[in-house]
Amino acid sequence: MSSVTDKAPAVPLRAFKHTKIIATVGPATDSLESIEQLIKAGANGLRLNFSHGTNEERDKQIKWIRKAARSQGKPVAIIQDLQGPKIRLGDFEGVITVAEGQNLIFGYKADYERSGVIPTQYDLSKKVKRGERLYLFDGKIQASITSVKDSLIHARAANEGILIKRKAMNVPDTDFGGDIITAKDKRDMAYGSTQDIDYVALSFVQKPDDIVQLRKMLHNLGSTAKIIAKIETQEATRYLEEIVMEADVIMVARGDLAVEVPAESVPIIQRQIIELGMKHAKPTIVATQMLASMVDMPEPTRAEVSDVSTAVFLGADSVMLSEETAMGKYPIEAVKTMKRIVHYAQLHATPLPRIKEEGHLSKGRAISSSIIRLAKAVEAVAIVAETKSGATALEISAYRIRAPLIAVTSTDRVAQQMAIVYGVKSYVRPDEKMQATKLTNWLHRNKVLALGDVVVTASGQHPGVVGTTDTIKVRIL
């Protein structure tokens, strides 16, 4: 069967990235040539931001991504990032100057020039309550809500500043009551369910039930996409482990998060999320401003290099570029720079702590633990694992072993979803006996594996059946 992985990789095993790179497609990269360059530079996943653009533009971008990935023999994950409730100021002319202690009035789609009421793009009057905090313009102006009357929000500014149209609003104390999936999100999900989408990212997650609701909607649409929970609200930080357990992937969306919680707490939350991801075998993504200076400059700052390196040291599955590749002047250079940082950090990282194996282990976790111990004992250069759904690969990856994990599956969808998972290199092959062994032989013939290499293979007696991994072998090529 023909697949995106019919070509052998041109890089040796030691050059495989463990921490993967996700790039955002935007005006700066809106062409087949640019997408080919992003993938060639090191992008393993491409994010489509559904806050902008049309379905016609998405049609082209999805086709370009799949064509570029196939030409390079590399599975690439496509992420549909839903807009969520657009909690932003509306349109008005000029700049609004705000004084400390000033009373401000906000209204959904209000006409500021005629009424003096500051417009919003989302009707917050149905959600907020007196005494709750309201942060404006990325937290530059802080205010407290004094009353909500006749669909208007009255607030008192705690400091002076300015307001510009369409800037973000944050309400860290407000409970949306599960109402974070908008009508636009539902339309976008319906469109995405007809396209070759691997992941759907849900914005402004507050509680685990938000993931449950989205999963029901995707199931009803017949979508096979997995769910990324974006942690960017204060409410979500109260339910971190429950959200991690419910979602398929977790993204630390540090932009809005740093407004909703004290900025100094964001690195701690990031570390907690990555550790929880490893504990529950759920991939994690670190996002926002990783190489922000490269929007305008050809080189990152030292602090940004340190930031990306820290994500690698902590064991993040992926690091993500947003504006850098969507709107920046140096999108391809940003991916190349991130790849260079990831490789260097990976080379010099100290081994991550072992997962604590407390109490009764699940069958999958017990098998994965045995595979890891055996691979270390025989100093295997790689683990080759059969995985129908991706679960086996996720369990092994959670141990953050230094040896590459080569996953063999029978569907492009699973191979593409595994593209953003720590240490995993995926191949698509038919469901058959000795699938892992045959792939190992093919990699040997194509000089990815060498004579004398020691490899651990994990397989099952029932190819194509989920959850049947039961055989571990050591092979000396």
C-alpha positions in Angstrom: 0.0 0.0 0.0 1.2 3.5 -0.9 1.6 5.9 2.0 3.4 9.0 3.1 6.1 6.8 4.7 7.3 4.8 1.7 10.6 6.7 1.6 13.3 5.9 4.1 14.5 8.9 6.2 17.7 10.6 4.9 18.9 11.3 8.4 20.6 8.8 10.8 18.9 7.7 14.0 21.0 9.9 16.1 19.7 13.0 14.2 16.0 12.3 15.0 14.4 15.0 17.1 12.8 13.8 20.3 10.9 17.1 21.0 8.9 17.9 17.9 8.1 21.3 16.3 4.7 22.7 15.4 4.5 25.7 13.0 1.5 27.9 12.3 0.5 28.6 8.7 -0.5 32.2 7.9 0.0 35.0 5.4 3.8 34.6 5.6 3.6 30.9 4.7 0.5 30.7 2.5 1.9 28.7 -0.4 2.9 25.2 -1.3 6.5 26.3 -1.6 6.5 27.8 1.9 4.8 24.8 3.5 7.4 22.5 1.8 10.1 24.6 3.3 8.6 24.6 6.8 8.4 20.8 6.7 11.9 20.4 5.3 13.2 22.8 7.9 11.9 20.6 10.7 8.1 21.1 11.2 6.3 18.0 12.4 2.9 19.5 12.8 1.2 22.5 11.1 -1.4 24.6 12.9 -4.3 26.2 11.1 -5.7 29.1 13.2 -9.4 29.2 12.6 -9.7 32.7 14.1 -8.7 33.9 10.6 -9.2 32.9 7.0 -11.8 31.1 4.9 -12.7 27.5 4.2 -11.5 28.0 0.7 -8.1 29.0 2.0 -8.1 26.0 4.3 -8.9 23.7 1.4 -5.8 24.8 -0.4 -3.6 24.7 2.7 -4.6 21.2 3.7 -3.9 19.9 0.2 -0.5 21.7 0.2 0.4 20.1 3.5 -0.4 16.6 2.4 1.4 17.0 -0.9 4.5 18.5 0.7 4.5 15.8 3.4 4.2 13.0 0.8 7.0 14.5 -1.3 9.3 14.4 1.7 8.1 11.0 3.0 7.3 12.5 6.4 4.0 12.2 8.4 2.8 15.7 9.4 0.0 16.4 11.9 -2.6 19.0 10.9 -4.1 20.9 13.8 -7.4 22.8 13.6 -7.2 25.5 16.3 -10.8 26.6 17.1 -11.3 30.3 17.9 -13.4 29.8 21.0 -15.3 32.7 22.5 -13.8 35.8 21.0 -13.4 37.9 24.1 -12.1 41.1 22.6 -12.9 44.7 22.3 -14.9 45.7 19.3 -14.3 48.4 16.7 -14.0 52.1 17.5 -12.0 55.0 16.1 -8.7 56.1 17.6 -7.5 55.4 21.1 -9.5 55.5 24.3 -7.5 57.0 27.2 -8.3 55.5 30.6 -7.6 57.2 34.0 -7.1 55.4 37.3 -10.5 55.1 39.1 -12.4 55.9 35.9 -15.8 54.2 35.4 -16.0 52.2 32.2 -19.1 50.8 30.4 -18.9 47.9 28.0 -21.6 46.6 25.7 -21.9 43.9 23.1 -21.4 45.5 19.6 -22.0 49.0 21.1 -21.4 52.2 19.1 -18.8 54.0 21.1 -18.9 57.3 19.1 -22.7 57.6 19.7 -23.1 56.2 23.2 -19.8 56.3 24.9 -20.2 52.5 25.6 -17.0 50.5 24.7 -17.9 47.7 22.3 -17.1 44.0 22.8 -17.2 41.1 20.4 -18.7 38.7 22.9 -21.7 39.3 25.2 -20.0 39.0 28.5 -22.9 40.5 30.3 -24.5 37.0 30.5 -21.4 35.6 32.2 -19.7 38.1 34.5 -20.7 39.1 38.0 -20.1 42.1 40.3 -16.7 41.9 42.0 -15.0 39.9 39.2 -11.8 41.1 37.6 -11.6 42.4 34.1 -8.2 42.7 32.4 -7.9 44.7 29.1 -5.3 44.9 26.4 -3.3 41.9 27.6 -3.6 43.0 31.2 -2.2 46.5 30.6 -5.4 47.9 32.2 -6.9 46.1 35.2 -10.5 46.8 36.3 -13.1 45.3 38.6 -16.8 44.9 37.7 -19.1 47.1 39.8 -22.4 46.1 38.2 -24.2 44.4 35.3 -27.4 46.2 34.2 -29.4 46.0 31.0 -26.8 44.0 29.2 -24.1 46.6 30.0 -21.0 45.9 32.2 -19.9 48.7 34.5 -16.3 48.5 35.7 -13.8 50.7 37.6 -10.2 51.0 36.2 -7.4 50.3 38.8 -4.8 52.0 36.7 -4.4 54.4 33.8 -3.6 53.4 30.2 -5.1 53.2 26.7 -7.5 50.9 24.9 -7.2 50.0 21.2 -9.9 48.3 19.1 -10.0 44.5 19.0 -7.5 44.0 21.9 -8.0 41.0 24.2 -10.2 41.0 27.3 -9.6 38.5 30.2 -12.0 37.5 32.9 -10.0 35.2 35.2 -12.8 34.9 37.9 -15.6 34.1 35.4 -17.1 30.7 35.0 -18.5 30.2 31.5 -20.5 27.2 32.7 -19.3 24.9 29.8 -20.4 27.4 27.2 -17.1 27.9 25.5 -17.8 26.2 22.1 -19.3 28.9 19.9 -21.6 28.7 16.9 -18.6 29.6 14.7 -16.6 26.7 16.4 -19.4 24.3 15.5 -19.4 25.4 11.9 -15.6 25.1 11.8 -15.8 21.6 13.4 -18.4 20.5 10.8 -16.1 21.7 8.0 -13.1 20.1 9.7 -14.9 16.7 9.9 -15.0 16.6 6.1 -11.2 17.4 5.8 -8.0 15.6 6.6 -7.6 17.0 10.1 -5.6 15.1 12.8 -6.3 17.3 15.9 -8.9 19.8 17.0 -7.6 22.3 19.6 -10.2 23.7 22.0 -9.5 27.3 23.2 -10.3 28.6 26.7 -10.9 25.2 28.3 -12.1 25.6 31.9 -13.1 22.2 33.1 -12.9 18.5 32.0 -16.5 18.6 30.9 -15.6 21.0 28.1 -13.5 18.2 26.6 -16.3 15.7 27.1 -18.8 18.0 25.2 -16.3 18.5 22.3 -15.7 14.8 22.0 -19.4 14.1 21.7 -19.7 16.7 19.0 -16.8 15.3 17.0 -18.1 11.8 17.4 -21.5 12.9 16.0 -19.7 14.5 13.1 -17.9 11.3 12.4 -14.5 12.9 13.0 -11.4 10.8 13.8 -9.5 13.9 15.1 -8.0 13.8 18.6 -8.5 16.7 21.0 -5.9 19.2 22.2 -6.9 21.1 25.4 -5.5 24.6 25.5 -4.7 25.6 29.1 -5.0 29.4 29.1 -7.5 30.2 31.8 -7.2 30.4 35.6 -10.1 28.1 36.0 -8.3 25.4 34.0 -5.4 25.4 36.4 -7.7 24.2 39.2 -8.5 21.1 37.2 -5.2 20.3 35.6 -5.0 16.6 36.2 -8.6 16.0 35.4 -8.3 17.9 32.1 -5.1 16.0 31.2 -6.8 12.7 31.8 -9.8 13.7 29.6 -8.0 15.3 26.7 -5.7 13.6 24.1 -3.1 16.3 24.1 -2.5 19.4 26.3 -1.2 22.7 25.2 0.3 25.3 27.6 -1.0 28.4 25.9 1.1 30.9 27.8 -0.1 34.1 26.2 -3.6 34.4 27.8 -2.5 32.2 30.7 0.1 34.8 31.8 -2.7 37.4 31.9 -5.1 35.2 33.9 -2.6 34.0 36.5 0.5 35.7 37.9 3.2 35.6 35.2 5.7 34.0 37.6 3.4 31.1 38.1 3.3 30.2 34.3 6.7 28.3 34.3 5.5 26.2 37.3 2.2 25.4 35.6 4.1 24.5 32.5 6.2 22.0 34.4 3.2 20.6 36.2 1.4 20.0 32.8 4.4 18.3 31.2 4.9 16.0 34.3 1.1 15.1 34.2 1.4 14.4 30.5 4.2 11.9 31.1 2.3 10.4 34.1 -0.8 9.8 32.0 0.9 9.2 28.6 -0.6 12.3 27.1 1.5 14.5 24.7 2.2 18.1 25.8 2.8 21.2 23.7 4.5 24.4 24.9 3.3 27.4 22.9 3.4 31.2 22.6 6.3 33.6 22.1 8.9 30.9 22.1 10.9 32.8 19.4 8.8 36.0 19.3 11.7 38.3 18.4 12.1 36.4 15.1 8.8 37.9 13.9 11.0 40.9 13.0 14.6 39.8 13.5 16.6 36.9 11.9 18.0 35.7 15.3 16.3 34.9 18.6 17.2 36.5 22.0 19.2 34.5 24.5 16.2 34.3 26.7 14.1 32.7 23.9 16.9 30.1 23.3 16.8 29.3 27.0 13.0 29.1 26.9 13.0 26.5 24.1 15.8 24.6 25.7 13.9 24.5 29.1 10.9 22.9 27.4 13.2 20.2 26.0 14.8 19.6 29.3 11.4 19.3 31.0 10.3 16.7 28.4 7.7 18.5 26.3 6.5 16.5 23.3 6.4 19.6 21.1 7.3 23.3 21.0 5.1 25.6 18.9 5.7 28.7 16.7 2.7 31.0 16.2 3.3 34.5 14.8 6.8 33.6 14.0 5.7 31.5 11.0 2.3 32.9 10.4 3.2 36.6 10.1 6.9 36.9 10.7 9.6 38.0 8.3 11.7 34.9 8.9 9.3 31.9 9.1 11.6 29.2 7.7 14.6 30.6 9.7 12.5 30.4 12.8 11.8 26.6 12.3 15.5 26.0 11.5 16.6 27.9 14.6 14.1 26.0 16.8 15.4 22.7 15.4 19.0 23.6 16.1 18.1 24.5 19.7 16.1 21.3 20.2 18.9 19.2 18.9 21.6 20.8 21.0 19.4 20.7 24.2 18.5 17.1 23.5 22.2 16.2 23.1 23.1 17.8 26.5 20.0 17.1 28.5 20.2 15.0 31.6 18.0 11.9 31.7 14.4 12.7 32.9 13.2 11.1 36.2 11.5 7.7 35.7 7.7 7.6 35.9 6.6 6.6 39.4 5.0 3.2 39.1 2.8 3.1 42.1 0.3 0.4 42.9 -1.3 -1.7 40.2 -0.1 -1.0 36.7 -2.4 -1.1 33.6 -1.5 -3.8 31.1 -0.2 -1.2 28.7 1.9 0.6 31.2 3.4 -2.8 32.5 4.3 -3.9 29.0 5.8 -0.5 28.1 7.8 -0.5 31.4 9.2 -4.0 30.5 10.1 -2.8 26.9 12.0 0.2 28.4 13.9 -1.8 30.9 14.9 -4.4 28.3 15.9 -1.7 25.8 18.2 0.0 28.4 19.7 -3.3 29.5 20.7 -4.4 26.0 21.6 -0.8 24.9 19.2 -0.9 22.0 19.7 1.8 19.3 15.9 1.9 18.7 12.6 0.4 19.8 10.3 -0.7 17.0 6.7 -1.0 18.1 3.5 -2.1 16.4 0.6 0.2 17.3 -2.9 0.1 15.8 -4.3 3.2 17.7 -1.1 4.8 18.8 -1.7 3.8 22.5 1.4 1.6 22.7 3.6 4.3 21.2 2.2 6.9 23.7 2.9 4.6 26.6 6.5 3.9 25.6 7.1 7.6 24.7 6.0 8.7 28.2 9.1 7.1 29.6 11.3 9.6 27.6 13.9 7.0 26.7 16.9 8.3 24.7 16.6 5.7 22.0 14.2 6.6 19.1 10.8 4.9 19.1 9.9 3.7 15.6 6.1 3.1 15.5 4.5 1.1 12.7 0.8 1.4 12.2 -1.7 0.6 9.4 -3.3 4.1 9.0 -2.1 7.5 7.9 -4.2 9.1 10.5 -2.4 7.5 13.4 1.0 8.0 11.8 0.2 11.7 11.4 -1.1 12.0 15.0 2.1 10.4 16.3 4.2 13.0 14.4 4.0 15.5 17.3 4.7 12.9 20.0 8.1 12.8 21.8 10.7 10.6 20.2 8.3 8.8 17.8 9.1 8.2 14.1 6.0 6.6 12.4 5.7 4.3 9.4 2.5 3.0 7.7 2.4 -0.6 6.8 -0.5 -3.1 6.3 -1.8 -5.1 9.3 0.1 -8.4 9.1 2.1 -10.9 11.1 5.7 -9.7 12.0 4.9 -6.1 11.0 7.6 -4.7 13.3 10.2 -7.3 12.1 9.5 -6.5 8.4 9.8 -2.8 9.0 13.1 -3.4 10.9 14.4 -5.4 7.9 13.4 -2.6 5.5 15.1 0.1 7.7 18.2 -2.1 7.7 18.2 -2.5 3.9 17.8 1.3 3.6 20.8 1.9 5.9 18.8 3.5 8.7 19.8 0.6 10.9 23.3 -0.9 10.6 24.8 -4.4 10.9 25.2 -5.3 14.5 22.6 -2.8 15.8 20.5 -4.1 18.7 16.8 -3.4 18.4 13.9 -4.2 20.7 10.6 -5.0 18.9 7.1 -5.0 20.4 4.3 -6.7 18.6 1.1 -8.7 19.0 -0.3 -12.0 17.9 -3.4 -10.4 16.4 -2.3 -7.7 13.9 -4.8 -4.8 13.6 -6.5 -5.4 16.9 -6.2 -2.6 19.4 -4.6 -3.5 22.8 -3.0 -6.8 21.8 0.7 -6.0 22.2 2.1 -9.1 24.0 5.4 -10.0 22.4 8.8 -8.4 23.1 11.9 -9.4 21.2 15.6 -8.4 21.1 17.1 -8.5 17.6 20.8 -8.2 16.6 21.0 -7.1 13.0 
